[in-house]
Amino acid sequence: MEVVTVAAASLPSIPLDFLGNRDRILESIRIAKEKGATLRTGPELEIPGYGCLDHHLESDTELHSWEVLAEIISDPICKGMLIDLGMGVRHKNVQYNSRVLCTYRKVLGIRAKQSLANDGLYRETRHFTAWTKERQIEDCKLHAVIREVTGQSTAPIGDMIFETHDTSIAHETCEEMFVPRHPSIFTGLDGAEIFLNSSASHAQLRKLKERLDLITNSSKRMGGSCYIYSNCIGLDGDARVLFDGSSLICCNGAVVAQSSQFSLLKVEVITATIDLGRVRTNRSSSRGVQAAAQAAYPRVHCDITLSQSSSDLFLAGGTVSHEIEIQLLDPMEEIHLSTAVYLWNYLTRTMSGGFFLALSGGLDSSSVALMVYGMCKLVLKSIQNGEESTLSDLRAVVGIKDFMPKTAEEIVSKILFSAYMGTVNSGAETRSRAKRLAAQIGSNHMDTSIDKAVNAQIEILSDALDGFQPQYTVHGGSTSENIALQNIQARSRMVFSYALSQIITTAKGMPRAGASLLVLASTNVDEHLRGYLTKYDASSADLAPLGSISKADAARFQRWARDTWDMPIMNEFLEATPTAELLPLSAGVQSDEEEMGLRYDQLSEFGILRSIHRAGPWSAYLRLLPEWKARFGMGPREVAEKVFTFFRFYAINRHKATIITSAVHLSGYSPDDNRFDLRPYLYVVSWPWQFNKIRAHVEQMEKSLKERDNVD
């Protein structure tokens, strides 16, 4: 029996952190070797960092990547190991997203990616070119720093299979697994037994099962194979993409190793010991007919043996890896852990003094407070698990060298500052809820009034308008006056939030006095989509933890936190009517949904139709017509009016999407214009052709319904 121990490393993708990336890669090789692995793979573009974006176009990025590669393969830790690394490689003045297969002081070959990700969050074709020469290799000139280490002047680049003394290895990089013609189909038919998939696959709620199914099905479909999938972990450079890890090793379709999802670990390595005999005997005779007909791939021969005998395995006390159960998180756990890692990565990389949150007493801001509380719970758990890097980072953030927290609340007290910024229009219930929640989680909370600032601005406005006094509509004012008065309050909160965030550590005498706080926004993805926010109000912040999460999921998260963390106070937030509290109390309570003209769940549905299903007003109307009749009892005219409301306000408020505060991308219909949602800035907001077509259809449907009723 020939067995081989393989390793998949989960590492952060930190753009241009060549020193840190080098050290983490070397640490992953060391861990893999300690666990007996002879083959190690890591995430996509792990040397420069996947999210370099336009830095990938700079010659410096390629130069430093070669320099780091030279240092890695010069380290004796690589002896006896086959190392798979990711970087951009320029060949004949064309840049390829590449995997470099190497060993100690030797570059064996460079495999160029054939299918580039170019939708949603990804813009790989802007920075790289796909390798289009299937089953072909060429000689690639190696950089001088590599020539000095290896004595080589060239290495093969292209589409190939690597042959060791005991097995055959092929690559399938990230997007190549998602396209119909998987490279592994053809390399597998031509004899490849071990497949390396290096990925930069972002976290998205409820997405992991789809990815894991693709990986296990790829391994199963090939008959017999060992499939090693390595994914990035942590926050990407633009703070909108979060990688969730969950690297996998599969054998013949069965998962035999899985790394954690949403970890604070700087380096995580999983290994599995595979019986190559089981891979070979699992390949059926019917598959052999196709394999015999498969066109041959170029072979690159590697003078290395990866396997050991069953006798050696026995003497080492090892065993062949067996199938394990795939771990899939509940979506609310995904929200908790993803936002925790997101907030922690941003806090520690910027070395800010903590967070500032305008805590209004509503569902959204309280959800953000829970996310910070959840981050502190994860940090505490990491420290209790003995992860020294987490403790070191926490001590650096709080400025206390010997800080050793015993509770999550103790951590919250050092890094979260919240404020209820009330006006005469604020209610006693929201003020009370905010104060009691802050006390329960340990936040440094203040309760203050911003009426002086609001009144001063109204007075300045009146002076500029020759004494004109704007009024709320409840007092006889116009709609424009009503909106202006509400917006003055909303924008004052943003100004006050930033002022507090910059001086509060000094005023409170914190150990890191003078360190600025990161301001947190509380808007959700549905409000971003509808444009239901004041431009440059408290939605303008440094980070928006809730910015790509729906209102419905925010409520589900609160129920989960209530039950999981024993917080019955959250019932008060869940039962409260969502309202901005910007109108006089005499106007009564007008819910956000009444003001928007759409329910939050309807907004989510429009978002999914518009972005994921690529539906314009006409297609959205046709799809919703039967759905909303069955669900809400709506007729054609009611559905049409909802369609008109959404698309009109989406077009009117599109300018707001261009300044949305950075949010980690957890929802497939985020309208974030900065990275994900590339749509026009300026529309004809009445959509005359589309809306007239819908109106004509409504008339036709109502006529048909009337004729049917008359017949009955």
JOVEN-V302304 format. One record per pair of residues at least 24 apart in sequence whose C-alpha atoms are under 8 Angstrom apart, sorted by the first residue. I is the first residue (numbers start at 0). J is the second residue. D is the distance in whole Angstrom. If there is no record, write none. Layout:
I;J;D, I;J;D
//
This chain:
0;274;7, 0;275;8, 0;276;6, 0;308;6, 0;309;5, 1;274;6, 1;275;6, 1;276;7, 1;306;6, 1;307;6, 1;308;5, 1;309;6, 2;272;6, 2;273;5, 2;274;4, 2;275;6, 2;276;8, 2;306;5, 2;307;5, 2;308;6, 2;309;7, 2;312;8, 2;319;8, 3;36;7, 3;37;7, 3;272;6, 3;273;5, 3;274;7, 3;275;7, 3;305;6, 3;306;4, 3;307;6, 4;35;6, 4;36;4, 4;37;6, 4;38;7, 4;270;7, 4;271;5, 4;272;4, 4;273;6, 4;305;8, 4;306;7, 5;31;8, 5;36;5, 5;37;6, 5;38;5, 5;39;6, 5;227;8, 5;270;5, 5;271;6, 5;272;6, 5;273;8, 6;31;6, 6;36;6, 6;37;8, 6;38;6, 6;39;5, 6;40;6, 6;227;8, 6;268;7, 6;269;6, 6;270;4, 6;271;7, 7;39;6, 7;40;5, 7;41;6, 7;227;6, 7;228;7, 7;229;5, 7;246;7, 7;247;7, 7;248;7, 7;268;6, 7;269;5, 7;270;6, 8;39;7, 8;40;6, 8;41;5, 8;42;7, 8;229;6, 8;230;8, 8;246;7, 8;266;7, 8;267;6, 8;268;4, 8;269;7, 9;41;6, 9;42;7, 9;229;6, 9;230;6, 9;231;5, 9;232;6, 9;244;6, 9;245;8, 9;246;7, 9;258;8, 9;266;6, 9;267;5, 9;268;6, 10;41;7, 10;42;7, 10;45;8, 10;230;7, 10;231;5, 10;232;5, 10;233;8, 10;244;8, 10;265;6, 10;266;5, 10;267;7, 11;231;5, 11;232;5, 11;233;5, 11;234;7, 11;235;8, 11;265;7, 11;266;8, 12;45;6, 12;48;5, 12;49;6, 12;50;7, 12;231;6, 12;232;7, 12;233;7, 12;234;7, 12;235;6, 12;236;8, 13;47;8, 13;48;5, 13;49;7, 13;50;7, 13;234;8, 13;235;6, 13;236;6, 14;47;6, 14;48;4, 14;49;7, 14;50;6, 14;51;5, 14;235;8, 14;236;6, 15;47;5, 15;48;6, 15;51;7, 15;60;7, 16;47;7, 16;48;7, 17;46;7, 17;47;6, 17;63;7, 17;64;7, 17;67;7, 18;67;8, 20;45;7, 20;46;6, 20;47;7, 20;48;8, 21;46;7, 21;67;6, 21;71;7, 23;265;7, 23;266;6, 25;71;7, 25;76;8, 26;266;7, 27;266;6, 27;267;7, 27;268;6, 28;76;7, 28;77;7, 28;82;8, 29;76;6, 30;268;7, 31;268;7, 31;269;8, 31;270;7, 32;76;8, 32;80;8, 34;270;7, 36;80;8, 36;270;7, 37;79;7, 37;80;5, 37;81;6, 37;305;5, 37;306;8, 38;80;6, 38;81;5, 38;82;6, 38;83;8, 38;305;7, 39;80;8, 39;81;6, 39;82;5, 39;83;6, 40;82;6, 40;83;5, 40;84;7, 40;195;7, 40;197;7, 40;227;8, 40;229;7, 41;83;7, 41;84;6, 41;85;7, 41;197;6, 41;229;5, 41;230;7, 42;84;8, 42;85;7, 42;197;5, 42;198;5, 42;199;6, 42;229;5, 42;230;5, 42;231;5, 43;84;8, 43;85;5, 43;86;8, 43;98;8, 43;172;7, 43;173;8, 43;197;5, 43;198;5, 43;199;6, 43;230;7, 43;231;7, 44;84;8, 44;85;4, 44;86;4, 44;87;7, 44;96;7, 44;97;7, 44;98;8, 45;84;7, 45;85;5, 45;86;7, 46;84;7, 46;85;6, 46;86;6, 47;86;6, 49;199;7, 49;235;8, 50;235;6, 50;236;6, 50;237;7, 51;236;7, 52;122;8, 52;126;7, 53;126;7, 55;87;7, 55;126;6, 56;126;6, 61;86;8, 61;87;6, 61;88;7, 61;89;8, 65;142;7, 65;144;7, 65;145;7, 66;144;6, 66;145;8, 68;145;8, 69;104;8, 69;144;6, 69;145;5, 69;148;7, 72;101;7, 72;102;6, 72;103;5, 72;104;5, 72;105;7, 73;103;6, 73;104;6, 73;148;7, 74;103;7, 75;103;7, 76;103;8, 77;102;6, 77;103;5, 78;102;7, 78;103;5, 79;103;7, 79;303;7, 80;305;8, 81;303;8, 81;305;8, 85;197;8, 87;127;8, 90;139;6, 90;140;7, 93;127;8, 93;128;7, 94;126;8, 94;127;5, 94;128;6, 95;127;5, 95;128;5, 95;129;7, 95;130;7, 96;127;6, 96;128;8, 96;129;8, 104;148;6, 104;149;5, 105;148;8, 105;149;5, 105;151;8, 106;149;7, 106;151;8, 106;154;7, 107;154;7, 107;155;7, 107;299;7, 107;301;7, 108;154;5, 108;155;5, 108;156;6, 108;299;7, 109;154;7, 109;155;6, 109;156;4, 109;157;7, 110;156;6, 110;157;5, 110;158;6, 110;159;7, 110;170;7, 111;156;7, 111;157;5, 111;158;7, 112;171;8, 112;172;6, 112;175;8, 113;175;7, 114;174;6, 114;175;5, 114;178;8, 115;174;6, 115;175;8, 116;174;6, 119;675;6, 119;676;8, 120;240;8, 120;674;6, 120;675;5, 130;157;7, 130;158;8, 132;157;7, 132;158;7, 133;157;8, 133;158;6, 134;158;5, 134;159;6, 134;295;7, 134;296;5, 134;297;6, 135;159;7, 135;296;7, 135;297;7, 136;297;7, 155;299;8, 158;296;8, 158;297;7, 159;296;6, 159;297;5, 159;298;6, 159;299;7, 160;186;7, 160;191;7, 160;296;6, 160;297;6, 160;298;5, 160;299;6, 161;298;6, 161;299;5, 161;300;6, 161;301;7, 162;298;6, 162;299;6, 162;300;5, 162;301;6, 163;300;6, 163;301;5, 163;302;6, 163;303;6, 163;304;6, 163;305;7, 164;301;7, 164;302;7, 164;303;6, 164;304;5, 164;305;8, 165;304;6, 165;305;7, 165;306;7, 166;191;8, 166;192;7, 166;193;8, 166;275;8, 166;305;8, 167;191;5, 167;192;5, 167;193;6, 168;192;6, 168;193;5, 168;194;6, 168;195;8, 169;193;6, 169;194;5, 169;195;6, 170;194;5, 170;195;5, 170;196;6, 171;195;6, 171;196;5, 171;197;7, 172;196;5, 172;197;5, 172;198;6, 173;197;6, 173;198;4, 173;199;7, 173;200;7, 174;198;8, 176;213;7, 176;214;8, 176;217;8, 177;213;8, 183;217;8, 183;221;8, 184;221;7, 185;293;7, 186;296;7, 187;221;6, 187;224;8, 188;221;8, 188;286;8, 188;287;8, 188;289;7, 188;290;4, 188;291;8, 188;293;6, 189;290;6, 189;291;8, 189;293;6, 189;294;7, 189;295;6, 189;296;7, 190;290;8, 192;223;7, 192;224;5, 192;225;6, 192;278;7, 192;279;8, 193;224;6, 193;225;5, 193;226;6, 193;227;8, 194;224;7, 194;225;6, 194;226;5, 194;227;6, 195;226;6, 195;227;5, 195;228;6, 196;226;7, 196;227;6, 196;228;5, 196;229;6, 197;228;6, 197;229;5, 197;230;6, 198;228;7, 198;229;6, 198;230;5, 198;231;7, 199;230;6, 199;231;5, 199;242;7, 200;230;7, 200;231;7, 200;242;6, 200;243;8, 201;240;6, 201;241;5, 201;242;4, 201;243;7, 202;240;8, 202;241;6, 202;242;5, 202;243;5, 202;337;8, 202;664;8, 202;665;6, 203;664;7, 203;665;4, 203;666;6, 203;667;7, 204;330;6, 204;333;7, 204;334;7, 204;665;6, 204;666;7, 205;330;6, 207;327;7, 208;327;7, 214;249;8, 215;249;7, 215;252;5, 215;253;7, 215;254;7, 216;252;6, 217;252;7, 218;249;7, 218;250;7, 218;251;6, 218;252;5, 218;253;8, 219;251;5, 219;252;4, 219;253;8, 220;252;8, 221;251;8, 221;282;8, 222;251;7, 222;278;8, 222;281;6, 222;282;5, 222;283;7, 222;286;8, 223;250;7, 223;251;5, 223;252;8, 223;277;7, 223;278;4, 223;279;6, 223;280;7, 223;281;5, 223;282;5, 224;249;8, 224;250;6, 224;251;5, 224;252;8, 224;278;5, 224;279;8, 225;249;6, 225;250;5, 225;251;7, 225;273;7, 225;278;7, 226;250;6, 232;261;7, 232;262;7, 233;261;7, 233;262;8, 233;263;8, 233;340;7, 233;341;7, 233;344;7, 234;340;8, 234;341;6, 234;344;6, 234;345;7, 238;341;8, 238;345;8, 238;661;7, 238;662;7, 238;663;6, 239;661;6, 239;662;5, 239;663;4, 239;664;5, 239;674;8, 240;663;6, 240;664;6, 241;337;8, 241;341;7, 241;663;6, 241;664;7, 243;337;8, 250;278;7, 251;278;7, 251;281;7, 253;322;6, 253;323;8, 254;322;5, 254;323;6, 254;324;7, 254;325;7, 255;320;6, 255;321;5, 255;322;5, 255;323;5, 256;322;8, 256;323;7, 257;325;7, 257;326;8, 261;336;6, 261;337;6, 261;340;6, 262;340;7, 263;340;7, 263;378;8, 263;381;7, 263;389;7, 264;386;7, 264;388;8, 264;389;8, 265;388;8, 271;319;8, 271;320;6, 272;318;7, 272;319;5, 272;320;5, 273;319;6, 273;320;6, 274;319;7, 331;552;8, 331;555;7, 331;556;5, 331;559;7, 334;556;7, 335;370;6, 335;373;6, 335;374;8, 335;556;8, 336;373;8, 336;374;7, 336;377;8, 338;370;6, 338;374;7, 338;544;6, 338;663;8, 339;370;6, 339;371;7, 339;373;6, 339;374;4, 339;375;8, 339;377;7, 340;374;7, 341;663;7, 342;371;7, 342;374;7, 342;544;8, 343;374;7, 346;396;8, 346;517;8, 347;392;6, 347;393;8, 347;396;7, 350;395;8, 350;396;6, 351;396;7, 351;514;6, 351;515;6, 351;516;6, 351;517;7, 352;396;6, 352;397;7, 352;414;7, 352;504;8, 352;511;7, 352;514;5, 352;515;6, 352;516;5, 352;517;8, 353;396;7, 353;397;8, 353;413;8, 353;414;4, 353;415;6, 353;416;8, 353;515;8, 353;516;5, 353;517;6, 354;414;6, 354;415;5, 354;416;6, 354;500;8, 354;516;5, 354;517;5, 354;518;6, 354;519;7, 355;415;6, 355;416;5, 355;417;6, 355;496;7, 355;500;6, 355;516;6, 355;517;6, 355;518;5, 355;519;6, 356;415;8, 356;416;6, 356;417;5, 356;418;7, 356;496;8, 356;518;6, 356;519;5, 356;520;7, 357;417;6, 357;418;5, 357;419;6, 357;420;7, 357;492;8, 357;496;7, 357;519;8, 357;520;8, 357;537;8, 358;417;6, 358;418;6, 358;419;5, 358;420;8, 358;433;6, 359;418;8, 359;419;6, 359;420;7, 359;429;7, 359;430;7, 359;433;6, 360;419;8, 360;428;8, 360;429;4, 360;430;6, 360;431;8, 360;432;5, 360;433;4, 360;572;7, 361;429;7, 361;433;8, 361;572;6, 361;575;7, 361;577;7, 361;578;8, 362;553;8, 362;554;7, 362;572;5, 362;573;7, 362;575;8, 362;577;7, 363;521;5, 363;522;7, 363;523;7, 363;545;8, 363;550;8, 363;553;7, 364;520;8, 364;521;5, 364;522;8, 365;433;8, 365;436;8, 365;572;8, 366;545;8, 366;553;7, 366;556;8, 366;557;7, 367;519;8, 367;521;6, 367;544;6, 367;545;7, 369;557;8, 369;560;8, 370;544;8, 371;411;8, 371;415;8, 372;407;7, 372;408;7, 372;411;6, 372;440;6, 375;407;5, 375;408;8, 375;410;6, 375;411;6, 376;406;8, 376;407;5, 378;407;8, 379;404;7, 379;405;8, 379;406;7, 379;407;6, 397;510;7, 397;511;7, 398;510;5, 398;511;5, 399;510;7, 407;440;8, 408;439;8, 408;440;5, 408;441;5, 408;442;8, 409;441;7, 411;440;7, 411;441;5, 411;442;6, 412;441;5, 412;442;5, 412;443;6, 414;442;8, 415;442;5, 415;443;6, 416;442;6, 416;443;5, 416;444;6, 417;442;7, 417;443;6, 417;444;5, 417;445;6, 418;444;5, 418;445;5, 418;446;6, 418;447;7, 419;444;8, 419;445;6, 419;446;5, 419;447;6, 419;448;8, 420;446;6, 420;447;5, 420;448;5, 420;449;6, 420;492;7, 421;446;8, 421;447;6, 421;448;5, 421;449;6, 421;450;8, 422;448;6, 422;449;6, 422;450;5, 422;488;8, 423;450;7, 423;583;7, 424;580;6, 424;581;6, 424;582;6, 424;583;5, 424;584;6, 425;580;6, 425;581;7, 425;584;8, 426;580;7, 426;584;8, 432;571;8, 432;572;8, 436;568;7, 449;488;8, 449;491;7, 449;492;8, 452;491;7, 453;487;6, 453;488;6, 453;491;7, 456;487;7, 457;484;8, 457;487;8, 471;582;7, 471;583;8, 473;583;8, 473;585;8, 473;586;6, 485;581;5, 485;582;7, 486;533;6, 486;536;8, 488;581;7, 489;533;7, 489;536;5, 489;537;6, 489;581;8, 490;533;7, 490;535;6, 490;536;4, 490;537;7, 491;536;7, 492;536;7, 492;537;6, 493;535;7, 493;536;5, 493;537;4, 493;538;8, 493;539;7, 493;540;8, 496;537;8, 517;541;6, 517;542;7, 518;542;7, 519;543;6, 519;544;7, 520;544;7, 520;545;8, 520;546;8, 520;660;8, 521;545;6, 521;546;7, 522;546;6, 523;547;6, 523;548;6, 523;549;6, 523;550;6, 524;548;5, 524;549;5, 524;550;7, 524;666;8, 524;669;6, 524;670;8, 525;549;6, 525;550;7, 525;599;7, 525;602;6, 525;603;6, 525;606;8, 527;655;8, 527;656;7, 527;659;7, 527;669;8, 527;670;7, 528;602;8, 528;606;7, 528;649;7, 528;656;8, 528;669;7, 528;670;6, 529;602;7, 529;645;7, 529;648;6, 529;649;5, 529;652;7, 530;648;7, 530;649;6, 530;652;5, 530;653;7, 530;655;6, 530;656;7, 531;595;7, 534;655;6, 538;659;8, 538;660;7, 539;658;8, 539;659;7, 539;660;6, 540;660;6, 541;660;6, 541;661;7, 542;660;6, 542;661;5, 542;662;6, 543;660;6, 543;661;6, 543;662;5, 543;663;8, 544;662;6, 544;663;7, 545;662;7, 546;660;8, 546;661;8, 546;662;5, 546;663;7, 547;662;6, 547;663;7, 547;664;6, 547;665;5, 547;666;5, 547;669;6, 548;665;7, 548;666;6, 549;599;8, 549;603;7, 549;666;8, 550;599;6, 550;600;8, 551;599;7, 551;600;7, 596;641;8, 596;644;7, 597;641;7, 597;644;8, 597;645;8, 602;645;8, 605;645;8, 606;668;5, 606;669;8, 607;667;7, 607;668;6, 609;668;8, 610;667;7, 610;668;5, 610;676;8, 611;667;7, 611;668;6, 616;642;7, 616;643;8, 616;646;7, 616;689;6, 616;690;7, 617;689;6, 617;690;8, 617;692;7, 617;693;6, 620;693;7, 635;697;6, 635;700;7, 635;701;7, 636;697;6, 639;693;7, 639;694;7, 639;697;8, 643;690;7, 646;684;8, 647;684;5, 647;685;6, 647;686;8, 648;684;8, 650;681;7, 650;682;6, 650;683;8, 650;684;5, 651;682;8, 651;684;6, 653;679;8, 653;680;6, 653;681;7, 654;680;6, 654;681;8
//
